């Protein structure tokens, strides 16, 4: 059963009767009117992302001054003199910049997938891992890690490939189990996701105990340990992110209509079952590609959409791109803390997001309790 969203007034109660019998394109825009100035919010998110990028590539074991970072970056696209040590150039362009961009892509993917799942399930507690993609990816990565592949390029790429396939296959099985005739009820989909996720987690734990030599590496990945290296992971994740964003944005208006409830959405001419499969498929591909290299990073898809929904309103045509920008900035800063908080020791970024996200989750539960009861 979906939970009414506690952060925004429900359009079902206020616009229930007036929308019956109208086409989806005729629904009043007032239903999804933004709460703030959208251009200002986009500018704020872009500024936060730019600042996070600069801080992410500047800070580290070898600090690079911000003016040097700016000039070195500009020198790649403009005739700007950048007379700095070669060490700065190597660290910036070969180590930090690929990592920061990968974190940005991962955060954008998780945040937009979280916003989509929250709208699709009409549940404020939904996140990108709700239908089993995290457990499946964890199982796939753990199996590859504990097989002890050599530390070659092929061996390193096998971990993200195993995670990606594990996540996609698990969600495919969940959708198949959840189907009732030609429909895929949301409640059945959620229950199937919980069951498949628990089963995959049990197998992962069993396999880790059977292979203690790979347990540490697998555990580090499961906590959100950075598993990428160089520009290759960026090139792999980017197409999935762009494809998912395009699909979600094209279906954002339909996702708005779905907030009325499934019955009214069908009366307005929306193919609800087709929309569910499209959005679940797009969100799953984005999430699986993101966690393949970044590990299982929690709470990004829960925190960022809620904050931006509070600031900009519930219209998914705005919320999806805003979530991409906000999620990218948030995860870059979380990764920066993970790298520098206890340097030279590096924490898994999932630990940082959990420390931030758990209190937010508690506050969210309190808001839901007040809204529902």
C-alpha positions in Angstrom: 0.0 0.0 0.0 1.5 3.4 -1.0 1.9 6.0 1.7 0.6 9.5 1.0 3.5 11.9 0.6 3.9 13.9 3.7 5.8 16.8 2.2 3.3 18.1 -0.3 -0.5 18.4 -0.4 -2.0 15.4 -2.1 -3.5 16.4 -5.5 -5.9 13.5 -5.2 -7.9 15.1 -2.4 -7.9 18.6 -3.9 -8.4 17.8 -7.6 -10.2 14.5 -7.4 -13.5 15.3 -9.1 -12.5 18.1 -11.5 -9.9 16.0 -13.3 -12.3 13.1 -14.1 -13.0 12.7 -17.8 -10.2 15.0 -18.9 -7.3 14.1 -21.1 -3.9 13.9 -19.4 -2.8 17.0 -21.3 -5.7 19.0 -19.9 -4.9 18.5 -16.2 -4.5 22.0 -14.6 -0.9 23.1 -14.2 -1.8 24.4 -10.7 -1.8 20.8 -9.4 2.0 20.7 -9.9 2.9 24.4 -9.5 6.4 24.8 -8.1 6.8 26.3 -4.7 9.8 28.4 -5.5 11.5 30.2 -8.4 12.6 27.4 -10.6 15.4 29.3 -12.5 16.8 30.4 -9.2 16.8 26.8 -7.9 18.4 25.5 -11.0 21.1 28.2 -10.7 21.6 27.3 -7.1 22.0 23.6 -7.9 24.4 24.3 -10.8 26.5 26.6 -8.5 26.6 23.9 -5.8 27.7 21.3 -8.4 30.5 23.6 -9.8 31.7 24.3 -6.3 31.7 20.6 -5.3 33.6 19.7 -8.5 36.3 22.3 -7.7 36.6 21.2 -4.1 36.6 17.6 -5.1 39.6 17.9 -7.5 41.5 20.4 -5.3 41.5 18.6 -1.9 43.5 15.4 -1.2 46.8 14.1 0.0 48.5 16.6 -2.4 46.4 19.8 -2.3 46.1 21.7 -5.5 45.2 25.4 -5.1 41.8 26.4 -6.5 43.4 29.0 -8.9 45.7 26.3 -10.3 42.7 23.9 -10.8 40.7 26.5 -12.6 43.6 27.5 -14.9 44.5 23.9 -15.6 40.9 23.0 -16.5 40.6 26.1 -18.7 43.9 25.3 -20.5 42.3 22.2 -22.0 39.7 24.2 -23.8 41.1 27.7 -24.1 44.5 29.2 -24.9 45.2 29.9 -21.2 48.7 29.6 -19.8 49.0 27.0 -17.0 52.6 26.8 -15.9 52.3 24.4 -13.1 54.2 21.2 -12.1 53.5 18.1 -14.1 52.6 16.4 -10.8 49.5 18.7 -10.6 48.4 17.8 -14.1 48.8 14.1 -13.5 46.9 14.1 -10.2 44.2 16.3 -11.6 43.5 14.8 -15.0 44.4 11.1 -14.4 43.3 10.5 -10.8 41.0 13.0 -9.2 39.0 14.4 -12.1 37.8 10.9 -13.3 36.9 9.9 -9.8 35.0 13.1 -9.1 33.1 12.9 -12.4 32.2 9.2 -11.7 30.9 10.2 -8.3 28.9 13.0 -9.9 27.4 10.5 -12.4 26.7 8.0 -9.6 25.0 10.6 -7.5 22.9 11.9 -10.4 21.8 8.4 -11.3 20.8 7.4 -7.7 19.0 10.7 -7.0 16.9 10.6 -10.2 16.2 6.9 -9.8 15.0 7.6 -6.2 12.8 10.5 -7.4 11.3 8.2 -10.0 10.6 5.3 -7.7 9.0 7.6 -5.1 6.7 8.9 -7.8 6.0 5.5 -9.3 5.2 3.9 -6.0 3.7 7.1 -4.5 5.8 6.2 -1.4 8.1 8.7 0.3 10.3 5.9 1.6 11.1 4.5 -1.9 14.7 4.5 -3.0 16.7 3.1 -6.0 17.3 -0.2 -4.2 13.6 -0.9 -3.4 13.0 -3.7 -6.0 16.2 -5.7 -5.4 18.8 -4.0 -7.6 21.2 -3.5 -4.6 21.0 -7.0 -3.3 21.4 -8.5 -6.8 24.3 -6.2 -7.6 25.9 -7.1 -4.3 25.6 -10.8 -5.0 27.0 -10.4 -8.5 30.0 -8.4 -7.3 30.6 -10.7 -4.3 30.7 -13.8 -6.5 33.2 -12.2 -8.8 35.4 -10.9 -6.0 35.5 -14.2 -4.1 36.4 -16.1 -7.2 39.8 -14.3 -6.8 40.2 -12.9 -10.3 43.7 -11.5 -11.0 44.3 -7.8 -10.6 44.4 -7.2 -14.3 42.2 -4.8 -16.3 39.9 -7.7 -17.2 39.8 -8.8 -13.6 39.0 -5.3 -12.3 36.3 -4.8 -14.9 34.7 -8.2 -14.0 33.5 -6.8 -10.6 31.4 -4.0 -12.1 30.2 -6.3 -14.8 29.1 -8.9 -12.3 27.3 -6.2 -10.2 25.5 -4.8 -13.2 24.3 -8.2 -14.4 23.3 -9.2 -10.9 21.2 -6.1 -10.4 19.5 -6.2 -13.8 18.8 -10.0 -13.6 17.4 -9.6 -10.0 15.0 -6.8 -11.0 13.9 -8.8 -14.1 13.0 -11.7 -11.9 11.2 -9.4 -9.5 9.0 -8.0 -12.3 8.2 -11.4 -13.6 7.2 -12.6 -10.1 5.1 -9.5 -9.5 3.0 -9.7 -12.6 -0.6 -10.7 -12.2 -2.0 -11.5 -15.6 -1.2 -8.4 -17.7 -0.8 -6.1 -14.7 2.0 -5.4 -12.3 0.5 -4.2 -9.0 2.7 -1.9 -7.0 2.2 -3.9 -3.7 3.1 -7.2 -5.4 6.2 -5.5 -7.0 7.3 -4.2 -3.6 6.8 -7.6 -1.9 8.6 -9.4 -4.7 11.5 -7.0 -4.4 11.8 -7.5 -0.6 11.7 -11.3 -1.0 14.3 -11.4 -3.9 16.5 -8.9 -2.0 16.5 -10.9 1.2 17.3 -14.1 -0.8 20.2 -12.5 -2.7 21.5 -11.0 0.6 21.4 -14.4 2.2 23.4 -16.0 -0.6 25.9 -13.1 -0.5 26.4 -13.6 3.2 26.8 -17.3 2.8 29.3 -16.9 0.0 31.4 -14.4 1.9 31.6 -16.7 4.9 32.6 -19.6 2.6 35.4 -17.4 1.1 36.9 -15.4 4.0 39.9 -14.4 1.8 37.7 -12.2 -0.3 35.4 -11.0 2.5 37.3 -7.7 3.2 37.3 -6.6 -0.4 33.6 -7.6 -0.9 32.6 -5.8 2.3 34.4 -2.7 1.2 32.5 -2.7 -2.1 29.2 -3.4 -0.3 29.8 -0.3 1.9 30.3 1.9 -1.2 34.0 1.6 -1.7 35.3 3.2 -4.9 36.0 0.5 -7.4 36.8 2.6 -10.5 40.0 3.8 -12.0 40.8 6.2 -14.8 38.3 7.4 -17.4 37.0 4.0 -18.6 34.3 3.7 -15.9 33.1 7.2 -16.7 32.7 6.2 -20.3 30.7 3.1 -19.3 28.3 4.8 -16.9 27.6 8.0 -18.9 25.5 6.4 -21.7 23.2 4.7 -19.1 22.8 7.9 -17.2 22.0 9.9 -20.3 19.6 7.3 -21.6 17.8 7.0 -18.3 17.5 10.8 -17.9 16.0 11.1 -21.4 13.5 8.4 -20.8 12.5 9.8 -17.4 12.1 13.3 -18.6 10.0 12.2 -21.6 7.7 10.4 -19.1 7.8 13.1 -16.4 4.3 14.5 -17.3 2.9 10.9 -17.2 4.5 10.5 -13.8 2.7 13.6 -12.7 -0.6 12.2 -13.8 0.1 8.9 -12.0 0.2 10.9 -8.7 -3.6 11.2 -8.9 -3.8 7.4 -8.5 -3.8 4.5 -11.0 -7.5 4.4 -11.6 -7.8 8.1 -12.5 -4.6 7.9 -14.5 -6.2 5.1 -16.6 -9.4 7.2 -17.0 -7.2 10.0 -18.3 -5.9 7.7 -21.0 -2.5 6.8 -19.5 -1.1 3.3 -20.1 -0.2 2.7 -16.5 1.3 -0.8 -16.9 3.5 0.3 -19.8 4.7 3.4 -17.8 5.6 1.2 -14.9 7.8 -1.1 -17.0 9.5 1.8 -18.8 10.3 3.7 -15.6 11.4 0.6 -13.6 13.6 -0.4 -16.5 15.2 3.0 -16.9 15.8 3.5 -13.2 17.2 -0.1 -12.8 19.7 0.4 -15.7 20.9 3.7 -14.2 21.2 2.3 -10.7 22.9 -0.9 -11.7 25.5 1.1 -13.8 26.1 3.5 -11.0 26.6 0.9 -8.2 28.7 -1.2 -10.5 31.7 1.1 -10.0 30.7 3.1 -6.9 29.4 0.2 -4.8 26.2 0.2 -2.8 25.8 3.8 -1.7 22.7 4.4 0.4 20.4 7.3 1.1 21.3 9.5 -1.9 18.1 8.5 -3.7 16.1 9.2 -0.5 17.6 12.5 0.7 18.1 14.5 -2.4 14.7 14.2 -4.1 12.9 15.1 -0.8 15.0 18.2 -0.2 14.5 19.4 -3.8 10.8 18.5 -3.7 10.5 20.8 -0.6 12.3 23.6 -2.4 10.9 23.3 -5.9 7.6 21.5 -5.7 6.4 18.0 -6.8 6.4 18.6 -10.6 8.6 15.7 -12.0 9.4 17.7 -15.1 11.5 19.9 -12.8 12.3 17.5 -10.0 14.1 14.9 -12.2 16.8 17.3 -13.6 17.1 19.1 -10.3 17.6 15.7 -8.6 20.4 14.9 -11.1 22.2 18.1 -10.3 21.6 17.8 -6.5 22.6 14.2 -6.4 25.8 14.8 -8.2 26.9 17.6 -5.9 25.9 15.7 -2.8 27.8 12.6 -3.6 30.9 14.5 -4.7 31.0 16.2 -1.3 30.3 12.9 0.6 33.2 11.3 -1.3 35.4 14.3 -0.4 34.7 13.7 3.2 35.3 10.0 2.8 38.8 10.7 1.4 39.9 13.4 3.7 38.2 12.9 7.1 40.7 10.3 8.3 43.4 10.7 5.7 45.5 8.9 4.7 42.9 6.2 5.5 39.9 6.3 3.2 36.4 5.5 4.4 33.8 3.9 2.1 31.6 6.7 0.8 28.5 4.7 1.8 29.5 5.2 5.4 29.4 9.0 5.0 26.0 9.0 3.2 24.6 6.7 5.9 25.7 9.0 8.7 24.0 11.9 7.0 21.0 9.9 5.7 20.0 8.0 8.9 19.0 11.2 10.8 17.2 12.4 7.8 15.3 9.1 7.5 14.2 9.4 11.2 12.9 13.0 10.6 11.1 11.7 7.5 9.4 8.9 9.5 8.2 11.5 12.0 6.7 13.6 9.3 4.9 10.6 7.8 3.6 9.7 11.2 2.1 13.1 11.7 0.7 13.2 8.2 -0.9 9.7 8.3 -2.0 9.4 11.9 
